[in-house]
């Protein structure tokens, strides 16, 4: 088992709440990768609480958006766990800066493993919350892990669709073939060099003609608002070849078989809103909800406490984690 060097100081992009207790924990997934998480609990909590595991956005760390969600839900009476996915942040796994539809789905189930035996958590009242790319992974986890009683996907990306088809499904079969050629050529180069080329995080400096959503990403990841030194998006990004496995793995193949409750949340002005709308069409049952936030863009749901619908998220989890 690898040894992880964990920071001791409060190095989040948000202020520490005086209403919760916080500590770092570690646990392994079924691939043997040691994950690091922040565990948040309401102060003076008694008995076993409903628990929620949180991760995302794609390329972020637990000191950013997921930690804010987790701390805020802990203020509202939940035991919460914000974790760094495999190969990123303070979690283990080599090579670094790899994303995997299989391993990252497993990361959510590993978090459920931890909460299922954690003092203070009720193993029969466990939910998950995924932000951005981890929204799609959360739905994938809900489709396979029946211990998950409720799932929230906030400002979600379907990373398999986005990787294979590009934004707004603009890439055709020929385009995918050329992308595969480039990625596999990079594999050869990486092997020859004995290291992995990085794809780069959010573009910096920002071009004047950048799409509005790229400007929104810059405003979050590259400014004091959301910058973090361990965040991939804030710095050098994923390995270039990290995208390979997403190109032929469809995350939402079994979304229609999710029997537990799901709440899908998105800003109606977000460039990515079509991911949530289309994912919701796959879901079945009266315990599924789609909530569109008027006027909100993608990154508004990362950290804007005046936009993120925490009252609705709390009521959803209260209803289904009982």
C-alpha positions, 0 to 999 in steps of 0.5 A, spaced: 500 500 500 502 506 497 504 512 503 500 518 501 503 525 504 496 529 506 496 536 507 494 538 514 492 546 513 486 548 511 487 549 503 480 549 500 478 555 496 472 556 500 472 558 508 471 553 513 465 553 517 464 553 524 458 549 524 461 542 522 467 538 524 472 536 519 477 530 518 481 527 513 480 519 511 483 514 506 480 508 504 481 503 498 477 501 492 477 494 489 483 496 484 487 497 490 488 504 489 488 508 496 483 514 496 483 521 500 477 524 502 475 530 507 469 527 512 464 533 514 460 532 520 455 537 523 457 539 530 454 535 536 451 530 531 448 524 535 446 517 532 447 515 525 446 520 519 444 520 512 451 520 508 453 523 501 459 522 497 461 527 493 466 528 487 467 533 481 468 537 477 472 533 472 479 535 473 478 538 480 480 536 487 476 536 493 478 542 495 474 546 490 467 545 488 466 538 491 468 540 498 464 546 498 458 542 496 460 537 502 461 542 507 454 545 506 450 539 506 454 537 513 451 544 515 444 541 514 445 535 517 448 530 513 455 526 514 459 527 507 465 525 504 468 529 498 474 525 495 479 525 490 478 520 484 484 515 483 490 518 480 488 525 482 489 530 488 491 527 494 489 520 492 494 515 490 494 511 483 499 511 478 500 513 473 498 520 475 492 524 471 489 518 468 481 518 468 477 511 467 470 510 466 471 504 470 475 506 475 472 512 477 465 509 477 468 504 482 471 510 486 464 512 488 462 505 490 469 505 494 466 511 498 460 507 499 464 502 502 467 507 507 460 510 509 457 503 510 462 502 515 463 509 518 461 511 525 456 516 525 453 514 518 447 510 517 449 504 511 441 504 509 441 511 508 447 513 503 447 517 497 452 520 492 453 527 488 457 528 482 458 535 479 460 536 472 463 530 469 462 526 475 455 527 474 455 522 469 460 517 473 455 518 479 449 516 474 453 510 472 455 508 479 447 508 481 446 504 475 450 498 478 451 500 486 444 498 489 446 501 496 446 508 493 439 510 495 439 517 492 443 520 486 444 528 485 448 530 478 449 537 478 451 541 472 453 534 469 457 532 463 457 525 459 464 525 458 464 519 454 459 522 449 463 529 449 470 525 448 467 521 442 463 526 439 466 533 441 461 539 444 454 539 441 456 532 437 460 536 432 465 530 431 463 524 426 466 517 425 472 520 420 473 525 426 473 520 431 478 515 427 483 521 426 482 523 434 484 515 435 490 515 430 493 521 434 492 518 441 495 512 439 501 515 436 501 519 443 501 512 446 507 510 442 511 517 444 509 516 451 512 509 451 518 511 448 519 517 452 518 513 459 513 519 461 506 522 459 505 528 455 500 532 459 494 535 455 494 542 458 488 545 463 484 551 462 487 555 456 491 561 459 492 566 457 485 566 455 484 568 447 479 574 446 475 570 441 474 564 446 467 561 447 463 564 453 464 557 457 471 557 456 471 564 459 467 561 465 472 556 466 478 561 466 474 565 471 473 559 476 480 555 475 485 560 473 483 566 478 483 566 486 475 564 486 477 557 484 484 556 483 488 550 487 495 548 486 493 540 485 487 541 480 488 539 473 484 544 470 488 549 474 494 547 471 497 542 466 491 538 465 490 530 464 495 526 460 493 527 453 492 519 452 487 519 458 481 520 454 482 514 450 478 509 454 472 514 454 471 514 446 468 507 446 465 506 453 458 509 454 457 511 461 449 511 461 448 505 457 444 502 463 441 509 466 434 506 464 435 501 469 436 505 475 431 504 480 433 509 486 432 516 486 435 521 481 435 529 481 439 532 475 440 539 476 443 544 470 443 551 469 438 553 463 444 557 460 449 552 460 453 550 454 452 543 457 445 543 459 443 538 453 447 532 457 442 533 463 436 533 458 438 527 454 440 523 460 434 525 464 430 522 458 433 515 459 431 515 466 425 511 468 420 512 474 416 517 478 423 518 483 426 522 478 427 529 477 430 534 472 431 541 475 433 547 471 436 553 474 434 559 470 439 564 467 445 559 470 451 557 466 455 551 467 460 554 472 455 557 476 453 551 480 460 550 482 461 555 487 455 560 487 451 559 493 446 564 491 445 559 485 446 552 487 439 550 489 441 547 496 434 547 499 432 542 493 438 538 494 437 537 501 429 536 501 431 531 495 436 527 500 431 528 506 425 524 502 429 518 499 435 517 505 430 515 510 
